[in-house]
Each structure stands twice: as C-alpha cells, then as structure tokens.
Amino acid sequence: MSKPSFVYVTYIKTTQEKLWQALINPEFNRQYWFGAHQETDWKKGSPWKIVFADGRIADTGEILDIDPLKRIVIKWRNEFMPDLKAEGYTRCTIEIEPQGDVMKLSVTHEAEKQGANKFIDAVSGGWPQILASLKSLLETGKALPRTDRLPEK
C-alpha cells in the first residue's frame, strides 16, 4: 500500500530567479499564501516554519535539502490543527525547471506514514489556491483575490 501523496504541476511565465524569490521571500509569501510567510535561513538542516499574519505558527519542520533556484525539500508538520498534527511529518518537494521562457513548478507533498490522509487532503485543497495565486502574482503583478489573508469562516 502506498503512502498518501499530492502532486501539483503548473507553468509560470517568469524567470527562474523571480520564481525562486517568490517562493522564499516572506514579503512575496504574504501576498499569495493567505497572509502567511515562511521563516528559515534556507540552509540544509535549518528549522523551518510558516507563520500566520497574527503570529500563530501554522506549520513547522526542517529544510532537508536545498539546491538554490532549483529545489527545496521540507520536512513538514501541521501545528494548529490537532488531527493533522497527529498524523506526523510529511515531506514536501518543490522543484523549478526552466522550459523555454516559462518555468515548470512542481510540488510533491507526501506523507511519511500510511494513513496520513487528512493532512494530504488538506494540502490538496490548499496548494492549488496558493500556486494559482503565485502564478497570477508573477504573471500579472497581482495575486488572486482573498489569497492575501486567511479565509473568513
């Protein structure tokens, strides 16, 4: 039986450098990642976290591997939803591949253990919104509406 996973691939008309900066720069993150941002020094073995606009910690982990402008691998665990946190760590691989004048962006999010379906279901809903907004931001200069803050309940 395979471990739960989610894969998303998109193509963005931008440069490799601009896409990389959009992925790692907290100010860029806030514009398309529901107001949240990542905190780390982007070095292998470094702690990593996503912080909501109000200061709450959304997710934590560690940078498992990094190849600037090309690849980031993050050990990732949800911290604010007890049922997702209980499923443990996941592994998120983000890859950038130049394809002519566009960049192929691939995100693969995998559970480290079988049965971590709630977490993978959650990222399956989140990643498409985040990455569509990132694409819009880089191609038009504007993120998608309502992706600069957490959704209201």
N, C-alpha and C positions, 0 to 999 in steps of 0.2 A: 504494500500500500504506500502510495507516495505522500509526501508531506504537502500540506496546503500551500499554494503559491498564487501570486498575481503578477502578470506581466503586462506592461503598457508601453507601446512604442508610438512616437509621434515624430513629425518632421517639422523643423522650425527654420524659417528664413532669417538667419542671423549668422554671426561669426562664432567660431569656437570660443574665443575669449569672452565675448559678451554673454554667451550661454553659461559658461563656467562661472563668471562673476554673478550672474543672476541666481545660480544655484548656491553659492557660498556666501554671498554678501547679505548681512542681516537687513539692510535697508531695502534691497531688492526683495528678499523673502517676505517682508511685511506687506508688500504691495499685492502679492498674489497668493499668499499662504494663510489666508484668513487672519491677517494681522500678526501672526506668529513669526518667530525667527529662530534660526539655529545658532547655537553658541558652541564653538570649538576653536582650536587653533589649526585645524585641518592637517594634522600630522598623524601618521600611523601610531596607534596605541593611545591616542588622546581621548579624554572623555568628550561626549557629545550630548547635546540636549536641544529640545525645541521648547521655547518659552512663549506662552500666550502674551498678548498685549498687556494684560493685567498683572503679569509677573508669575502666574502659576506655571508649573512645569507640566508640559504635555507628555513628553517622551524623553527617555534617556538612553544612553548606550555608549558605544566606543567606535572610533574610526579603526576598522580592521585593516583596510588597505586604501591607498590613495595614489593615483597617478594624475597629477595636475593636468587639466584640460581634457582628460580622457575618462577617468573612472574614479568612483568613490564606493567603498563598501562599508556599511554601517551595521553594527550590532545594535538592535533597536527594540526597546520595550516601552509599551504604553504605561504611563504613571497615574493618569487621572480617572480611569475607569476600572474599578476593581476586577470585573470579569475579564477584561482584556489583559490587565496586568498579570492575572493568574495564569494566563496561557504562556507566559515567559517571553523569552527573547525571540526576535525574528532577525532575518538578515536582509538588508536592502542594498541592492547593487544598482548604481546609476552610471550609465555609460553614454558617452558622446562620441559619435562617429561622423566625421565630415563626409557628405555625399554631394559633391559638386558645390553649389552655392547655398546649400541647406545643411543643417545638422540633424542627424538621426539621434534622438534621445530615447534611450531605453531604460525603463525602471522595472526591476525584478524584485519583488518582495516575497520572501519565503519564510515559512515557519520553521523553527529548528526542531520542533517535535510534531508528531501526528496529533490531530485533534485540536489544533490552534485555529479553528475555523472562524471564530468570532472576530479575531484580530484581522485575519485576511479578508473577511467580509467587509470590515470597517475600512481598510485601506483600499479595497476595490471600489468603494464609493468616493473616497477622498482623493486618491491620486488623479483620476480623470478630471476632476474640477480644478485641482491645483495646477496640473500640467497644461490644461486648456487655457487657464488664465496666464500662466507663464508664457505660453506661445503668443497669446494676444498682446501681452505687455511688450515682448521683444519685437513683434512684427508691426504693431500699430502705435506703441508708446503708451497704451492703456490696458490695464488688467481688466478682466471681466467684472461686471457689476457684482457687488457683495462678496468678492473674494479678498477684500482688504480687511475684513473683520469676521469674527465668528458669527454664524447664523443665529438669528434670534429665534427663540423657541415659541 
